[in-house]
Structure formats: C-alpha cells, structure tokens
Amino acid sequence: MKKNKSTLQKSALYFAGASFIASVGSVIFLLLKLDTVGWESPVSASLLASSFFFAFVGLVLVVIGTADIPSFKIGSDSD
C-alpha cells in the first residue's frame, strides 16, 4: 500500500505554516500596541484571541497534513 501524501495534505502543511506565522504576527502586533491601548482594551483581547485561534488552527492542520491516510482506491496494491 502506497503512503503518498495527497495534494490536500501537502497544502494543509503549507497553510499550517502560514497560520503559525499569522499567530506570531498577531502576538508581535499586540506587543507593539500594548503601550498605547493597554491590556483592558478590546484590541488587546481580539489580538490575543486571534493568536490563540491561528496557533490551534495550525496545530490541527499539521495533524491533518502528517496523518497516515491509506488509499481507498479500488484495485490498489495491498503491500
């Protein structure tokens, strides 16, 4: 049985990387804006929420992209 990654799994890994970059970017933007808006601002809360969201979306996409999904094609070799 072949264990090739499908195009969707490969693209999930690329989007996971982009999601982790977006998470780090939102944390950096929060640190830059923290002096002007403070922790009690809705801007700070939304940036924290977006960093949490992007980090866990990236985690889920890494799991999807690295999963060992068998081929369900009819007539495939079952080595």
ABEGO torsion letter per residue (X at the ends): XBBBBBAAAAAAAAAAAAAAAAAAAAAAAAAAAAAAAEAABAAAAAAAAAAAAAAAAAAAAAAAAABBBBBABBGBBBX
